[in-house]
Amino acid sequence: MLWRDEANRNWLAVRLMECHSIHSLFHTLDLSFHNSEEWGTHRTYCNSKVPSDHIKLCLEDREASVTWRQRKLLELLNDHLDLGRRGRVLRWTLANTDDRYSDRDDIRNSRDGFNHGTYDLWGAFTCFTRITTIDLAFMTARGEFDPPPPSLFSTATSVSLSGIASITVISTILNSIDPSKLRHLRFNNLQTFQDPPQNLGILSDSEIASHRRHRHGVAQGFLADLTGRCTVLRSFHLLTTAELVEGSTIWFMRRSRSWLDDVADDNRWYAEIGAFIDSVKPTLRELLFEHGPDIDYAPYRQCHPVFAGPSHDARLPMDIYFDSHILPVLVSRPWPSLRRMTVKGMGHWKPIDPWKEDATPDEIRWLHKKTREFRDKVVMLWDAVGEGCEVVVEDEASRPFYRFQSDRTVSGRAHNDD
């Protein structure tokens, strides 16, 4: 009898340890590489490095090992759906690490085809019925094969989205959550594909314009949908691509047909950011805003006429948009709960060298003007937030940002429209 009691106790102890181990393992599922601090090689410019969440990152063995583990998890969840209920934190990089596959059928059967938005991926994600934190990076540069289910991560109170996704996927996620319970929100250079013609044909002009459905680029309209509804938001991180040069003309001084559209879109985007920040001021404890150009600007745009002189008074487009729509919100009081404000890319440097020995008087004058304006803005930020709030301001972005709408090597449409 005694040995039976001892055996029962041992069996119960083992079961408890198993349950505790499973709970611990599935509480936080980090199957991502986009948060890595290690930069990798640019897919086009082999001598350039880009951060781990850059859409042009050259994917290697490290990234392939992540997708292998993702596939194993999907296989496990397929047999044990109840395990998903134990998950609370999900970090996932959607990436295709096998470039040998290009068409629909091959990708579906490839080792990580699920990351292209297949039925298996959505099925796994719907298992996480008690998730509180999601961090997703869409790095496949392709649209989904299957539409997402109508409700994804509805229990999430912390949401981080980055990369390029369809408007349908982003809308599904953000429409599933309860904004009144959202505590943390991060948009990391989130961008969208152009909607296919069949979708545009059934939408009104206002529906198309509100989310920039007819043009690929920054994910507009989603912050506007959340404005005034995030009543307990504590942290907001917004990182976005920015326009470095005035692009009304292209080579040989021909007019750029898309420039006016770009200006209108950028003004709407920065105004949308400013309005959202203003709406969450009462509860916000941490704010990070960062904008900057892409690495693709580096090779030839330094020769752009706007940087040639003799006058350097022309302001960068990204500075105009920031000063017009976001700075007024940041320097206005009150900030009753703010503990940390980080702003990067405020007054970006032009690709000129005013410290060189043969610097022109106008270049030196521009240097003094730029540094004085930067100091004045920083002082305004300090005064607005008051004591007890840490303020970090940098004039340049800490990293390059992929600018989808400026990439001439892509169509801007999802894979099934190419």
C-alpha positions as CSV (number, residue, x, y, z in Angstrom):
1,M,0.0,0.0,0.0
2,L,2.8,2.3,0.9
3,W,4.6,1.8,-2.4
4,R,1.4,2.6,-4.3
5,D,1.0,5.8,-2.4
6,E,4.6,6.7,-3.1
7,A,4.1,5.8,-6.8
8,N,1.0,8.0,-7.0
9,R,2.8,10.9,-5.4
10,N,5.7,10.5,-7.9
11,W,3.3,10.3,-10.8
12,L,1.5,13.4,-9.6
13,A,4.9,15.2,-9.2
14,V,5.9,14.3,-12.7
15,R,2.6,15.4,-14.2
16,L,2.9,18.7,-12.3
17,M,6.4,19.2,-13.6
18,E,5.2,18.4,-17.2
19,C,2.4,20.9,-16.9
20,H,4.6,23.6,-15.5
21,S,7.2,23.0,-18.2
22,I,4.7,23.1,-21.0
23,H,3.1,26.2,-19.6
24,S,6.6,27.9,-19.4
25,L,7.6,26.8,-22.9
26,F,4.4,28.1,-24.5
27,H,4.0,31.2,-22.5
28,T,6.5,33.1,-24.6
29,L,7.0,31.9,-28.2
30,D,9.8,33.8,-29.8
31,L,10.2,32.5,-33.4
32,S,11.6,35.6,-34.9
33,F,14.8,37.2,-36.1
34,H,13.6,40.8,-36.9
35,N,14.4,41.9,-33.3
36,S,18.0,40.9,-33.5
37,E,20.5,43.6,-32.8
38,E,22.9,42.0,-35.3
39,W,22.8,43.7,-38.8
40,G,23.0,41.7,-41.9
41,T,24.0,42.2,-45.6
42,H,21.9,44.2,-48.0
43,R,20.5,41.9,-50.7
44,T,21.5,44.4,-53.5
45,Y,24.4,46.3,-52.0
46,C,26.7,43.6,-50.7
47,N,29.0,46.1,-49.0
48,S,26.1,47.7,-47.0
49,K,24.6,46.5,-43.8
50,V,20.9,46.7,-42.8
51,P,19.0,46.0,-39.6
52,S,17.4,42.6,-39.1
53,D,13.9,43.9,-39.9
54,H,14.9,45.5,-43.2
55,I,12.9,44.0,-46.1
56,K,16.1,43.9,-48.2
57,L,18.0,41.8,-45.7
58,C,19.9,38.9,-47.2
59,L,18.5,35.8,-45.5
60,E,21.0,33.2,-44.4
61,D,21.3,30.1,-42.2
62,R,20.4,32.0,-39.0
63,E,17.1,33.1,-40.5
64,A,16.5,29.6,-42.1
65,S,16.8,28.0,-38.7
66,V,14.0,30.2,-37.4
67,T,11.6,29.2,-40.1
68,W,12.5,25.5,-39.5
69,R,11.5,25.9,-35.9
70,Q,8.3,27.7,-36.9
71,R,7.4,24.7,-39.1
72,K,8.0,22.3,-36.3
73,L,5.7,24.4,-34.0
74,L,2.9,24.4,-36.6
75,E,3.2,20.6,-36.9
76,L,2.9,20.3,-33.1
77,L,-0.1,22.7,-32.9
78,N,-1.8,20.7,-35.7
79,D,-1.8,17.7,-33.4
80,H,-2.3,19.5,-30.1
81,L,-4.5,22.6,-30.7
82,D,-5.0,23.1,-26.9
83,L,-1.4,24.0,-26.5
84,G,-2.1,27.4,-28.2
85,R,-4.2,28.4,-25.2
86,R,-1.1,28.5,-23.1
87,G,0.6,31.1,-25.2
88,R,0.7,34.7,-24.0
89,V,3.5,36.2,-26.0
90,L,4.1,35.6,-29.7
91,R,7.0,37.0,-31.7
92,W,7.1,35.8,-35.3
93,T,9.0,36.7,-38.5
94,L,7.2,35.9,-41.6
95,A,10.0,35.3,-44.1
96,N,10.7,33.1,-47.1
97,T,14.2,31.7,-46.7
98,D,14.1,29.5,-49.7
99,D,14.4,31.7,-52.8
100,R,14.3,28.7,-55.2
101,Y,10.5,28.7,-55.1
102,S,8.6,31.3,-56.9
103,D,5.2,30.1,-58.0
104,R,2.2,29.4,-55.8
105,D,2.2,25.6,-55.8
106,D,6.0,25.3,-55.1
107,I,5.9,27.9,-52.3
108,R,3.0,26.0,-50.7
109,N,5.1,22.9,-50.6
110,S,8.3,24.5,-49.6
111,R,9.7,24.3,-46.1
112,D,8.4,27.7,-45.1
113,G,5.6,28.3,-47.5
114,F,3.3,28.8,-44.6
115,N,4.8,32.2,-44.0
116,H,3.1,33.4,-47.2
117,G,-0.2,33.5,-45.4
118,T,-1.4,30.0,-46.0
119,Y,-4.3,28.2,-44.3
120,D,-1.9,26.4,-42.0
121,L,-0.4,29.6,-40.7
122,W,-3.8,31.3,-39.9
123,G,-4.9,28.0,-38.3
124,A,-2.0,28.1,-36.0
125,F,-2.5,31.7,-35.1
126,T,-6.1,31.1,-34.2
127,C,-5.0,28.6,-31.6
128,F,-3.6,31.5,-29.5
129,T,-6.9,32.4,-27.9
130,R,-5.4,34.0,-24.8
131,I,-2.5,35.9,-26.3
132,T,-1.7,39.3,-24.8
133,T,1.4,40.3,-26.8
134,I,2.0,39.9,-30.6
135,D,5.1,41.1,-32.5
136,L,4.8,40.2,-36.2
137,A,7.2,41.2,-39.0
138,F,6.0,40.6,-42.6
139,M,9.2,40.1,-44.6
140,T,8.1,37.9,-47.5
141,A,7.3,40.9,-49.7
142,R,4.4,38.8,-51.0
143,G,0.7,38.9,-50.3
144,E,-1.1,36.1,-48.5
145,F,-2.3,33.1,-50.4
146,D,-5.4,32.6,-48.2
147,P,-7.4,35.3,-46.5
148,P,-7.0,35.5,-42.7
149,P,-9.8,34.4,-40.5
150,P,-12.1,37.2,-39.3
151,S,-10.7,37.4,-35.8
152,L,-7.0,37.2,-35.0
153,F,-5.4,37.9,-31.6
154,S,-8.5,39.5,-30.2
155,T,-7.1,39.3,-26.7
156,A,-3.9,41.1,-27.5
157,T,-3.2,44.3,-25.5
158,S,0.3,44.8,-26.9
159,V,0.7,44.9,-30.7
160,S,3.8,45.4,-32.8
161,L,3.6,45.2,-36.6
162,S,6.4,45.7,-39.2
163,G,7.2,45.0,-42.8
164,I,4.9,44.8,-45.8
165,A,1.5,43.2,-45.6
166,S,-1.9,43.5,-47.4
167,I,-4.4,45.9,-46.1
168,T,-6.7,42.9,-45.4
169,V,-4.2,41.3,-43.0
170,I,-3.5,44.5,-41.1
171,S,-7.2,45.4,-40.9
172,T,-8.1,42.0,-39.7
173,I,-5.6,42.2,-36.8
174,L,-6.4,45.7,-35.8
175,N,-10.1,45.3,-36.1
176,S,-10.0,42.2,-33.9
177,I,-8.4,43.8,-30.9
178,D,-10.2,46.0,-28.4
179,P,-8.6,49.5,-28.7
180,S,-9.9,50.4,-25.2
181,K,-7.6,47.7,-23.7
182,L,-4.6,48.3,-25.9
183,R,-1.6,49.3,-23.8
184,H,1.4,49.1,-26.2
185,L,1.4,49.8,-29.9
186,R,4.3,49.8,-32.3
187,F,4.3,50.4,-36.1
188,N,7.8,49.6,-37.4
189,N,7.9,51.0,-41.0
190,L,4.6,49.2,-41.6
191,Q,3.7,49.3,-45.3
192,T,1.0,47.9,-47.6
193,F,0.6,46.5,-51.1
194,Q,-1.6,48.2,-53.7
195,D,-5.0,46.6,-53.7
196,P,-5.8,44.5,-56.7
197,P,-8.1,46.1,-59.4
198,Q,-11.0,43.8,-58.5
199,N,-11.0,45.2,-54.9
200,L,-10.7,48.8,-56.0
201,G,-13.6,48.4,-58.4
202,I,-16.1,47.8,-55.5
203,L,-14.9,50.6,-53.2
204,S,-15.8,54.3,-53.0
205,D,-13.2,57.0,-53.6
206,S,-13.1,57.8,-49.9
207,E,-12.6,54.2,-49.0
208,I,-9.7,53.9,-51.4
209,A,-8.1,57.2,-50.3
210,S,-8.4,56.6,-46.5
211,H,-6.0,53.6,-46.6
212,R,-4.1,54.5,-49.8
213,R,-5.4,51.4,-51.4
214,H,-4.6,52.4,-54.9
215,R,-0.9,53.0,-54.2
216,H,1.7,50.9,-52.3
217,G,3.7,52.5,-49.5
218,V,3.2,53.5,-45.9
219,A,0.3,51.9,-44.1
220,Q,-2.0,54.9,-43.9
221,G,-5.4,55.1,-42.3
222,F,-4.9,52.6,-39.5
223,L,-3.8,55.1,-36.9
224,A,-6.8,57.3,-37.9
225,D,-9.1,54.3,-37.2
226,L,-7.6,54.0,-33.7
227,T,-7.5,57.7,-32.9
228,G,-9.6,58.6,-29.9
229,R,-10.2,54.9,-29.0
230,C,-6.9,53.9,-27.3
231,T,-7.9,55.2,-23.9
232,V,-5.3,53.3,-21.8
233,L,-2.3,53.3,-24.2
234,R,1.0,53.5,-22.3
235,S,3.6,53.3,-25.0
236,F,3.6,54.2,-28.7
237,H,6.5,53.5,-31.1
238,L,6.3,54.8,-34.7
239,L,9.2,54.2,-37.0
240,T,8.7,55.2,-40.7
241,T,10.4,55.8,-44.0
242,A,10.8,59.5,-44.9
243,E,11.4,61.5,-48.1
244,L,14.9,63.0,-48.1
245,V,14.8,64.9,-51.4
246,E,12.3,67.1,-53.2
247,G,11.2,64.9,-56.1
248,S,9.2,67.2,-58.4
249,T,11.7,66.5,-61.1
250,I,13.7,63.5,-62.2
251,W,16.6,63.1,-64.5
252,F,16.8,65.6,-67.4
253,M,14.5,67.9,-65.4
254,R,11.3,66.1,-66.5
255,R,8.3,66.6,-64.3
256,S,7.5,63.6,-62.0
257,R,3.9,62.8,-62.4
258,S,3.7,61.1,-59.0
259,W,5.3,63.9,-56.9
260,L,2.1,65.8,-56.1
261,D,0.5,62.5,-55.0
262,D,3.6,61.7,-52.9
263,V,3.4,65.1,-51.2
264,A,-0.3,64.7,-50.5
265,D,0.2,61.2,-49.1
266,D,3.1,62.3,-46.9
267,N,1.2,65.3,-45.5
268,R,-1.8,63.0,-44.7
269,W,0.5,60.4,-43.1
270,Y,2.3,62.8,-40.8
271,A,-1.0,64.6,-39.9
272,E,-2.4,61.2,-39.0
273,I,0.5,60.4,-36.8
274,G,0.3,63.8,-35.1
275,A,-3.5,63.4,-34.5
276,F,-3.0,59.9,-33.0
277,I,-0.2,61.1,-30.6
278,D,-2.4,64.0,-29.5
279,S,-5.3,61.6,-28.7
280,V,-3.2,59.4,-26.4
281,K,-1.3,62.1,-24.5
282,P,-3.3,61.7,-21.3
283,T,-2.2,58.1,-20.7
284,L,1.1,57.8,-22.7
285,R,4.2,57.0,-20.6
286,E,6.6,56.3,-23.5
287,L,6.8,57.8,-27.0
288,L,9.3,56.9,-29.7
289,F,9.1,58.6,-33.1
290,E,11.8,57.9,-35.7
291,H,11.8,58.6,-39.4
292,G,14.6,58.5,-42.0
293,P,15.5,57.8,-45.6
294,D,16.4,54.4,-47.2
295,I,19.9,53.2,-48.0
296,D,18.9,53.4,-51.7
297,Y,19.2,57.2,-51.5
298,A,22.9,57.0,-50.8
299,P,24.5,56.2,-54.2
300,Y,23.1,58.9,-56.5
301,R,20.9,61.3,-54.6
302,Q,23.8,63.1,-53.1
303,C,24.2,64.7,-56.5
304,H,20.6,65.9,-56.5
305,P,20.3,69.6,-57.5
306,V,18.9,70.5,-54.1
307,F,22.3,69.7,-52.5
308,A,24.4,71.3,-55.2
309,G,24.0,74.9,-54.0
310,P,24.9,77.7,-54.2
311,S,22.1,78.1,-51.7
312,H,21.2,75.5,-49.2
313,D,18.1,77.1,-47.7
314,A,15.7,74.5,-49.2
315,R,14.4,72.3,-46.4
316,L,14.2,68.6,-46.7
317,P,10.7,67.2,-47.3
318,M,10.8,65.0,-44.2
319,D,11.6,68.1,-42.1
320,I,8.7,70.0,-43.6
321,Y,6.2,67.3,-42.8
322,F,7.6,66.8,-39.3
323,D,7.6,70.5,-38.4
324,S,4.1,71.0,-39.9
325,H,2.3,68.1,-38.3
326,I,4.2,66.4,-35.5
327,L,6.4,69.0,-33.8
328,P,3.4,71.2,-32.8
329,V,1.8,68.2,-31.0
330,L,5.1,67.2,-29.2
331,V,5.8,70.8,-27.9
332,S,2.3,71.4,-26.7
333,R,1.2,70.6,-23.2
334,P,0.2,68.8,-21.1
335,W,1.9,65.4,-21.0
336,P,0.6,64.2,-17.6
337,S,2.0,60.7,-17.7
338,L,5.0,60.8,-20.0
339,R,8.2,59.3,-18.6
340,R,10.3,59.1,-21.8
341,M,10.3,60.8,-25.2
342,T,12.6,59.7,-28.0
343,V,12.7,61.5,-31.3
344,K,15.1,60.6,-34.1
345,G,15.5,62.2,-37.5
346,M,14.6,65.7,-36.4
347,G,16.5,68.0,-38.7
348,H,18.3,65.4,-40.8
349,W,21.7,66.3,-42.2
350,K,22.1,67.0,-45.9
351,P,24.8,65.1,-47.8
352,I,27.2,68.1,-47.7
353,D,30.3,68.7,-45.6
354,P,30.4,72.2,-44.1
355,W,33.5,71.3,-42.1
356,K,35.8,70.9,-45.0
357,E,38.5,73.4,-45.6
358,D,37.0,74.7,-48.8
359,A,33.4,74.9,-47.5
360,T,31.5,77.7,-49.1
361,P,30.1,80.6,-47.0
362,D,26.6,79.3,-47.7
363,E,27.5,75.8,-46.4
364,I,28.9,77.3,-43.2
365,R,25.8,79.5,-42.8
366,W,23.6,76.5,-43.3
367,L,25.5,74.7,-40.6
368,H,24.9,77.4,-38.1
369,K,21.3,77.7,-39.0
370,K,20.7,74.0,-38.8
371,T,22.4,73.6,-35.4
372,R,20.6,76.6,-34.0
373,E,17.2,75.3,-35.1
374,F,17.9,71.9,-33.7
375,R,18.8,73.4,-30.3
376,D,15.7,75.5,-30.3
377,K,13.4,72.5,-31.0
378,V,15.0,70.4,-28.3
379,V,14.5,73.2,-25.7
380,M,10.8,73.4,-26.8
381,L,10.5,69.6,-26.2
382,W,12.1,69.9,-22.8
383,D,9.8,72.7,-21.8
384,A,6.7,70.8,-23.0
385,V,7.3,67.6,-21.1
386,G,8.6,69.1,-17.9
387,E,10.8,67.6,-15.2
388,G,10.8,63.9,-14.6
389,C,10.6,63.0,-18.2
390,E,13.7,61.7,-20.1
391,V,14.1,63.3,-23.5
392,V,16.3,61.8,-26.2
393,V,16.6,63.7,-29.5
394,E,18.8,62.9,-32.5
395,D,19.0,64.7,-35.8
396,E,19.5,61.5,-37.8
397,A,17.7,58.2,-37.9
398,S,19.6,55.3,-36.3
399,R,19.0,53.0,-39.3
400,P,17.9,53.0,-42.9
401,F,14.2,52.5,-43.7
402,Y,13.1,50.6,-46.8
403,R,10.8,52.9,-48.8
404,F,8.4,50.6,-50.8
405,Q,6.9,53.3,-53.0
406,S,10.4,54.4,-54.2
407,D,11.6,50.9,-55.1
408,R,11.5,50.7,-58.9
409,T,12.3,47.0,-58.9
410,V,8.9,46.0,-57.7
411,S,5.3,46.5,-59.0
412,G,3.8,47.3,-55.6
413,R,1.2,44.6,-55.9
414,A,0.9,41.4,-54.0
415,H,2.3,38.2,-55.6
416,N,-1.0,37.1,-57.1
417,D,-1.2,40.3,-59.1
418,D,2.3,40.3,-60.6
